[in-house]
Amino acid sequence: MAKETSAKSDKLVKLRPLKESTEDFEEIEKKILDLYKQNVFLPILRELTLPSKTLKNAKDVLLSAIQTGRITFYRGVFSGRFNSSISKELKSLGARWDRKQGTWNIPQSALPIEIRNVISASEARFQRTLATIDQNLSKILPEELADKLDVTKQFDTTLWKTERDFYESTKAITIVPKLSDEQRRRVASEWQNNMRLWIQDWTKKAIVDLRKDVQASAFKGNRYESMISAIQKNFGVTQRKAKFLARQETSLLLSKYRETRYQDAGSEEYIWRCVVGSAKHPVRPMHKRLDGKKFRWDDPPVVDDKGARKNPGQDYNCRCYPIPIVKF
């Protein structure tokens, strides 16, 4: 059972804490996000890109808007992005504006044959585009996508900087063998493999969710708009996941490093420190209660209501850090 340790007559030296900075994970976050942009989202956007034409009259503007998917017609309802020219033409055809829904309503039978033909062609093109996007997404293999991400260099750089700071903070009180380049690269390679497994698992879920959302747009009146919204929503989720993975894996790496290296330096205990929280990112109550208390590295305190025992920085998205103590 973890206990807050009490001070004895020994001389205690508090070492300078090694904190991670945003630089340690921002480049990893960027590489993860770029992986998904290049291999998942940009190919979809290329499929949705249609040639635009400069047209002269209102009817041509309406036809072009239907052809490009700017507006769509579904069960008597035009929806999408309207400008004054398009609205004027629809009104002249007898369509009625629904202020609440933001749509123009008119039976398909009341439309000129030319417009009906363009609607049919646009529908067929949309279905082909939808099928192509879905087929391309189904071909993305999580294992292959994960293999394209290599953040070994980023992990290695972070370890190199942390090892340098660790040596500077301990050289005055003790001699600790430095990590060799080979040891450091081996550790970085292990964490690269951890990240690869994370990316692989996340991709399985992300592709399933994206395919569902894209397919669901086929059953909505504003189909192109719905598809674009689905892509934007999923990209937003991916951005947040990239940030989380980069921060979490970097924090775990540095937390394990600190625990091992400080014990190498003769530290058996540390003081738990919390960061200054904010309304958006508050400090967890259980972590706040640990702030300023002393614990052993090999006997971590309980950090959540499930009884998990962890040192600072090892809990989910934890920003706490230890102040190591060496006894003389």
C-alpha positions in Angstrom: 0.0 0.0 0.0 1.4 3.4 -1.0 2.1 5.7 1.9 3.1 9.3 2.1 6.6 9.0 3.5 7.8 11.1 6.4 11.1 13.1 6.6 13.9 11.7 8.7 17.2 13.1 9.9 18.9 12.3 6.6 19.9 15.2 4.4 17.4 15.5 1.6 18.2 17.0 -1.8 15.4 17.9 -4.2 16.4 17.6 -7.8 15.2 19.8 -10.6 12.1 18.2 -12.2 12.3 17.2 -15.8 9.1 18.4 -17.5 8.0 17.7 -21.0 7.3 20.7 -23.3 4.9 21.0 -26.2 7.9 20.7 -28.5 8.3 17.1 -27.4 5.0 16.0 -29.0 3.9 18.7 -31.5 6.0 17.3 -34.3 4.7 13.8 -33.6 1.1 15.2 -33.6 1.8 16.9 -37.0 3.1 13.6 -38.5 0.1 11.6 -37.3 -2.3 14.2 -38.7 -0.4 14.4 -42.0 -0.6 10.6 -42.3 -4.4 10.7 -42.2 -4.7 13.8 -44.4 -2.6 12.3 -47.2 -3.9 8.8 -47.1 -7.6 9.2 -46.0 -9.1 12.7 -46.3 -7.4 14.3 -49.3 -8.2 11.4 -51.7 -11.9 11.9 -50.7 -11.8 15.6 -51.5 -10.2 14.9 -54.9 -13.1 12.7 -55.7 -15.6 15.5 -54.8 -13.8 18.1 -56.9 -15.8 18.9 -60.0 -15.0 21.4 -62.8 -16.6 24.8 -62.4 -17.9 26.8 -65.4 -18.4 30.5 -66.0 -22.0 30.8 -67.1 -24.0 33.8 -68.3 -27.7 33.5 -67.5 -29.7 32.5 -64.4 -30.9 29.2 -65.9 -27.3 28.2 -66.6 -26.3 29.2 -63.1 -29.0 26.9 -61.7 -28.0 24.0 -63.9 -24.3 24.5 -62.9 -25.3 24.5 -59.2 -27.1 21.2 -59.7 -24.3 19.7 -61.7 -21.6 20.6 -59.2 -23.6 19.6 -56.2 -23.8 23.1 -54.8 -27.6 22.4 -54.6 -29.4 19.1 -54.6 -32.9 18.1 -55.4 -34.6 15.3 -53.4 -38.3 14.5 -53.2 -39.5 17.9 -54.2 -37.0 19.9 -52.2 -34.0 21.9 -53.4 -31.4 22.4 -50.6 -27.8 23.6 -50.5 -26.1 26.9 -50.9 -28.3 29.5 -52.8 -27.3 32.9 -54.1 -29.7 35.5 -55.5 -29.4 34.3 -59.1 -30.3 30.7 -58.2 -33.1 31.8 -55.9 -34.5 34.1 -58.6 -34.6 31.3 -61.2 -36.2 28.8 -58.8 -38.9 31.3 -57.9 -39.6 31.9 -61.6 -40.1 28.2 -62.0 -42.8 28.3 -59.3 -40.8 27.0 -56.4 -41.7 28.2 -52.9 -39.2 29.2 -50.2 -39.4 27.4 -46.9 -37.8 30.0 -44.5 -37.7 27.5 -41.6 -35.8 24.8 -43.5 -33.9 27.1 -45.8 -35.0 25.2 -48.9 -37.0 25.8 -52.1 -39.9 23.3 -52.7 -41.4 22.3 -56.0 -42.7 19.0 -57.4 -40.3 17.4 -59.9 -43.1 17.2 -62.5 -43.3 21.0 -62.5 -39.6 21.3 -63.5 -38.5 21.7 -67.2 -37.2 18.5 -68.8 -33.8 20.1 -69.1 -33.5 20.6 -65.4 -34.9 17.1 -64.7 -32.3 15.6 -66.9 -29.5 17.5 -65.1 -30.9 16.3 -61.7 -30.9 12.7 -62.9 -27.3 13.0 -64.2 -26.2 14.7 -61.0 -27.8 11.9 -59.0 -26.0 9.2 -61.0 -22.7 11.1 -60.6 -23.2 11.4 -56.9 -23.8 7.7 -56.6 -20.7 6.9 -58.6 -18.7 9.3 -56.4 -20.1 7.8 -53.3 -19.3 4.3 -54.5 -15.7 5.3 -55.4 -15.1 7.0 -52.1 -16.5 4.0 -50.2 -14.4 1.6 -52.3 -11.2 3.6 -51.7 -11.8 3.7 -47.9 -12.4 -0.1 -47.9 -9.0 -0.6 -49.4 -7.2 1.2 -46.6 -5.4 -1.4 -44.5 -4.7 -0.3 -40.9 -1.5 -2.2 -40.8 -0.1 -0.6 -44.0 -1.2 2.9 -42.9 0.5 2.4 -39.5 3.7 1.2 -41.2 3.9 4.6 -43.0 4.3 6.5 -39.7 7.8 6.6 -38.3 8.3 8.9 -35.2 11.4 7.1 -33.9 13.5 10.1 -34.6 11.1 12.4 -32.6 11.2 10.0 -29.6 15.0 9.7 -29.9 15.4 13.5 -29.9 13.1 13.9 -26.9 15.1 11.3 -25.0 18.4 12.9 -25.9 17.2 16.3 -24.6 15.8 14.8 -21.4 19.0 12.8 -20.8 21.0 16.0 -21.2 18.9 17.8 -18.7 19.0 14.9 -16.3 22.8 14.7 -16.4 23.0 18.5 -15.7 20.7 18.2 -12.7 22.5 15.2 -11.1 26.1 15.7 -11.9 26.8 17.8 -8.8 25.6 15.1 -6.4 26.2 11.7 -8.0 27.7 10.0 -11.0 25.2 8.1 -13.2 26.3 6.3 -16.4 24.9 8.1 -19.4 22.6 6.3 -21.8 24.5 5.2 -24.8 23.2 6.2 -28.3 22.3 2.5 -28.8 20.3 2.3 -25.6 18.5 5.5 -26.4 17.7 4.4 -30.0 16.4 1.0 -28.7 14.0 2.7 -26.3 12.8 5.1 -29.0 12.3 2.1 -31.4 10.2 0.4 -28.7 7.9 3.4 -28.4 7.7 3.7 -32.1 6.3 0.2 -32.1 3.8 1.2 -29.4 2.7 4.2 -31.6 2.3 1.9 -34.6 0.0 -0.4 -32.7 -2.1 2.6 -31.5 -2.4 3.9 -35.1 -3.4 0.5 -36.3 -6.2 0.1 -33.7 -7.4 3.7 -34.2 -7.5 3.4 -38.0 -9.8 0.3 -37.8 -12.4 2.3 -35.9 -11.9 5.6 -37.8 -12.4 4.1 -41.2 -15.6 2.3 -40.1 -17.0 5.5 -38.7 -16.0 7.6 -41.7 -17.6 5.1 -44.1 -20.8 5.0 -42.1 -21.1 8.8 -42.1 -20.3 9.2 -45.8 -22.9 6.5 -46.7 -25.5 8.1 -44.5 -25.2 11.3 -46.6 -26.8 9.5 -49.5 -30.1 9.5 -47.6 -30.2 13.2 -46.9 -31.7 16.0 -49.0 -28.5 18.1 -49.1 -26.3 15.2 -50.0 -23.1 16.9 -51.0 -23.3 19.3 -48.0 -23.9 16.4 -45.7 -21.0 14.5 -47.1 -18.7 17.4 -46.7 -19.9 17.9 -43.1 -19.3 14.2 -42.4 -15.7 14.5 -43.7 -15.1 17.7 -41.7 -16.5 16.0 -38.5 -14.3 13.0 -38.9 -11.3 15.1 -39.6 -11.9 17.0 -36.4 -12.0 13.7 -34.5 -8.8 12.7 -36.1 -7.1 16.0 -35.2 -8.1 15.5 -31.5 -6.9 11.8 -31.6 -3.6 12.8 -33.1 -3.0 15.3 -30.4 -4.0 12.8 -27.7 -1.7 10.0 -29.0 1.3 12.3 -29.5 0.9 13.8 -26.0 0.0 10.6 -24.2 2.8 8.4 -25.6 5.4 11.2 -25.1 4.3 11.7 -21.5 4.4 7.9 -20.8 7.8 7.7 -22.4 9.2 10.5 -20.3 7.5 9.3 -17.1 9.0 5.9 -17.4 12.4 7.5 -18.2 12.3 9.7 -15.2 11.3 6.8 -12.9 14.2 4.7 -14.1 16.9 7.3 -14.3 16.2 9.0 -11.0 16.3 5.6 -9.3 19.7 5.1 -11.0 20.8 8.4 -9.4 19.8 7.0 -5.9 16.4 8.6 -5.6 13.9 6.4 -3.8 11.2 9.0 -3.3 9.6 12.0 -5.0 7.2 14.8 -4.2 4.1 14.8 -6.4 3.4 18.1 -8.1 0.3 19.2 -10.1 0.3 21.8 -12.8 -1.9 24.9 -12.5 -5.3 23.9 -13.9 -7.8 25.9 -15.8 -11.5 25.9 -16.4 -11.0 24.0 -19.6 -8.3 21.7 -18.3 -8.9 21.3 -14.5 -6.6 19.2 -12.3 -8.3 16.0 -11.3 -9.4 16.0 -7.6 -7.6 12.8 -6.7 -4.4 14.2 -8.3 -4.8 17.5 -6.5 -5.0 15.7 -3.2 -1.6 14.2 -3.9 0.0 17.5 -4.6 3.0 18.2 -2.3 3.0 14.7 -0.8 6.0 12.3 -0.8 5.9 8.8 -2.3 8.2 6.0 -3.3 8.9 5.2 -6.9 8.2 1.6 -6.3 5.0 2.2 -4.3 2.9 4.6 -6.3 -0.3 6.2 -4.9 -3.9 5.5 -6.0 -4.7 8.0 -8.8 -8.3 7.1 -9.7 -11.5 5.7 -8.3 -10.7 2.3 -9.8 -7.7 1.9 -7.5 -5.0 2.2 -10.2 -1.6 3.0 -8.8 0.7 5.2 -10.9 3.5 7.7 -10.7 3.1 11.3 -12.1 2.5 11.5 -15.8 1.5 7.8 -16.2 -2.3 8.3 -15.8 -4.5 9.1 -18.8 -3.6 12.6 -20.1 -1.9 13.4 -16.7 0.2 16.5 -16.6 1.5 16.1 -13.1 5.3 15.7 -12.5 7.6 14.4 -9.8 10.3 16.3 -7.8 12.9 13.6 -7.1 14.5 13.4 -3.7 17.9 12.0 -3.0 18.9 11.1 0.6 22.4 11.5 2.0 
